[in-house]
């Protein structure tokens, strides 16, 4: 059975580094681990100093155990967005060519579902189900998009529901104008599943996978969400909203990772001392704001953390 760890938070706080480091740590303990990035910045490749593609690849030096090992994959969100934008355009064209006339309310239900705009969230949900249910890996670590995207991810199963219901209601109309017209109507929907199965079945399969994603996200035995932040007031406030939203959606949140914390400031640097005191104050505020969460701190480092060796140094400071 495959478990899941999500790293979330606002942009630029170090989610990718934490996800990569956790992957290294887990692989070193003998667990077969996959790190997945759905962040548009493509920073996982930079962090690991490896050219990653859309298919999982094993990293040399990632994990010492024969049974374990580290894999990584970087999803291209631009490709996913184009995929769903074309879907909306093709669907409208094929419905017209099939002779199906929709009322204003039905059209609104299809195109107001948010599918084209939420393509990255849909891709993340699809990947969650694909990688976890394949049971190829022991643990899948997701480096998620910034907070706003993460919150929408949890809304997607409900958001896409009305569109699927409307499309399913068109089957009767399609059947009356023949199999060819039916194929024209539902053909574009096969893009959403990436399969060539019967179109009616693929609609149901897509909806089933969204429901399956929801099940995985709220399963405390399999999925954990870790929030990354930096010791700044705005980051604390945003993290508080994220934790509240996740818990309202039934998602397990046990840990906060406070990154870029200044430690051991130079005694001769007044600016450093001031910043150190500010960080200490913010850390106290974080402990008071999240009394029931484990708080892990990562020290500020000079330069960017890149390469398995550098990431591995951080891995030692994170819990597996």
N, C-alpha and C positions, 0 to 999 in steps of 0.2 A: 504494500500500500504506500502510495506516494504522499508525502506531506508538503505543505506550502508555507513559505515565509514571504510576506510582502514588506517592502520598505517604502514608506510614503512620507510626504512633507512638501514644503514649498520648494521652488526651484533654487538650485545653487547651495543647498545645505550639505551635500555630500551623500545623497542616497545611493548613487552609483558605486562610490567607494565602499560604502558599508555593505551593499549587496555583494560586490565582488569579494570583499574580505570575508564575509560570512561563507560564501561559496568555497573559498580556499580553506577556511577552518573546517567546514564540514567534510570536504574531500580528504583532508588530512586525517580525519577520524575514521576513514574507511567507508564513508557514505558516497554513493554515486550521486553527484550533485549537478544540477543544471541552473545556470544563472541566465535569466531572461530580461532583456531591456526593451521596454516599449516607449522609452523617452526619445522624443524627436531629436535631441542633441547628439545622439550617437556617441555618448561619452563612455559607454562600456568598452568599446574598442580602444579608446584612448587610455582608459584606466588600466586595462590589461596589456596594452601595447600589442594587440593582435588584431588583424583584419577579420572582423566577424561578418557573417552573412546571415541570410534568412533561415538557414538550416543549422541546427546545433552541431558544434564541432568540439572535439576533445582538445584540451590544451596541454601541451607538453609541460611537465613539471607541476601540473595541477593535481596534487594528491599523491601520496606515496603508496597507497594500498592498491593491490591488483584488482580487488573487488570494487574499489571506489573509483575516484577520478573526478576531474572537473570538466564540465562542458559549458559552453556559452553560446548564446544566440542573440542577435540584435534585429528586432523587427523594424522594417522600413515603413513608418507611418504614412509617408507620402503616397506610397504604392497602395496602401490600404484605403486612404482617402479617395484616391482616383477611382478605385474599384467601386466604392459605394456611390460616388457621384455619377459614374457611368450607369450604375444600376438604376438610379432614379430617372435618368434621361431615357434609357432604353425601355424602362417599364412604361413610361408615359407614351412613347412612340408605338410600342407594340400593342398597348391597349387600344389605341386609336385605330391601328391597322386591322385589329381583330374585330372591329365594329362594336366594341363595348362602350357604351355611354355611361359615364359615372356622374352622379349628382355632386354638387359642390361639397356636400358634407363628406362624401366618400373620398373625394380627391384630397380634401384637407386631412382626412385621417391617414392617408398613405404618406403624404409628403410632409406632414407636421410631426411625424414620428421621431425625427431627428437622426435617422440612419446615416445620411451623407455627412452631416456635421459631426456625428458621434462615431465616425469610422474607427478611430483609434481605440475607443472604449470597446466597441464590438470586437475588434481584433484581439484585444487583451482578454476578453471573456472567452473567445474561441480558443485562444492559445492556452488559457488556464485549463480548460476541459481536455484539450488535445494532449498536452504534456503530462498532466496529472493522471488522466485515465489510461494513458499508454502504459503506465507502471514500468517504464524503462528506467526511471531515476528514483532514488530513495527520497530525495528532497528537491523541490524546485523553488528557487529564490527569485522573486520578481523585483526588479528595479522599476518602480512605477513612474508614470508621468507626474508632474507637479500636482499639488493638492486639488485644484479645481477639477482637473481631469479625473483624479482618483475618486472624488465624490460623485461625479457623473457616472463613473463605471458601475457603482452600486445601484444606480437608478435605471440602467439600461434594460434589464429584463422587463420592467414594467413599461418603460417608454416605448419599446418596440412592439409590445403586445397588440395595441390597436391596429397597427399597420398589417400585422400578420392575420388578424381576424378579418380585416376588410379583404385582403387578398384571397383568403380561403373562401370568402363568400362569393367570389367571382367564378368559382369552379363550375357552378351550375350554368352560368352564362356561357362559359367557354365550351362546356359540353354540348350546348345547343347549336353551336356554330362549327362543331367538328373538331376532330383530333388535331388537325394542323393548326387551327386557330388557338386551340388550347396550349399547344407547344409554344406558339408565338407569345402568348400571354405570360406563361410561367417560366419560359426559358431564361430570362434575365435573373430570376431568383436563384438559379443554380450557382450564380456567382457568389452568393452569400454562404454557400456550403462548400464550394470547391469540389463538388461531386457531380457525376453525370447520371445519378439515379433518377427515378421517376420524379417529376417536378413536385407533384402533390406530396410525396413522401419527404422530399427535401425541405419543403416548407415546415412540415411537422418536425423534422429532424433538427432544423435550425432553432425552432422554438424550444425543443426539448433540451438542446445544448445550453441555451440561455438559462433555463430552469436548473439544469445541472450545475452551471457556474454559480448560481445563487446558493445552491446546496453546499457546494465546496467552500464558498466564502464565509458562510455562517457556521461551519462545522468546527467547533473549538478543539476537537481532537486531531484535526488535520491542518487547519489554517491559523496562522498567527500574523498579526499586522504590527510592525514596529515603526514608530514615528521618529524621524530624524529632524533635528532642529539645531539652531545655533543660539548662543546665549544673548539674544536680543529680544526686546520687549514685543515687537511685532511678530516675531517668529513664535514666541510663547503663546500669544493670543491666537494665532492661526492654528497652532498645534492643538490648543484647547478645543477649538471648533471641530477640528478633524477627529480628535479622539471621541468627542461627544457624538458626532455624526456616525462614526464607525460603530460605536456601541449601540446607538439607536437602531442600527441596521443589523444588530446581532453579531458583529464581528469581534473576535477576540483581540484585545490590545493589552499586552503585558509589559511592554518595554519602550522606554524613550532613550534615544541615543543623542546626546548633546555633543555636537562636533565643534571643532575649532575653539576649544577652551584654552585660554592662555594660562600656562603654568610656569612657575619659577621665573618671574620677570627680573630683568637686570636692575640691581639696586640703584645704579646711577642713572636710570632712565625714568624720569618722572611721568612721562606719557605712558610708559609700560606699566608702571605702578598703578596709575589711574585706571587703565584698561583692565588690569588684573582685579582690582577692587570692584569694578563694574561687573565683570564676569562672575565673581564670587557672589555678588548681590543677586544676579540673575539666576544662578544655580540654586540659591536659597528659595527664590521665587518659584522656580520649577518644581522643587521638592514640595513646596507648600501647595502648589496648584494641582500637582498629580501625586497625592500621598499614597495612592494604591498601586503606583507603577514603579517598576524597577528602572532606575536612572543610571545609564552608562555614559561616562564621559570620555571623549577622545581629545587628546591635546592638539593644539594648533601646530602645524608643521610648515616648515619653509618650503616653498615651491609646490608643484603639483605631485600627487601620489600616482605614479605610473609604473607599470610592470608588475609581474607576479611577486617579485621579491619585496617591493615597496608595499604592495597590497597585503602580502603575508605578514609584514610587521604590524599592520593594523589588526589583522585577523587575530593575533595573539591577545588583543585587548577586548575583543568582542566575545560574548558567550556563543557557544555552538547551538 
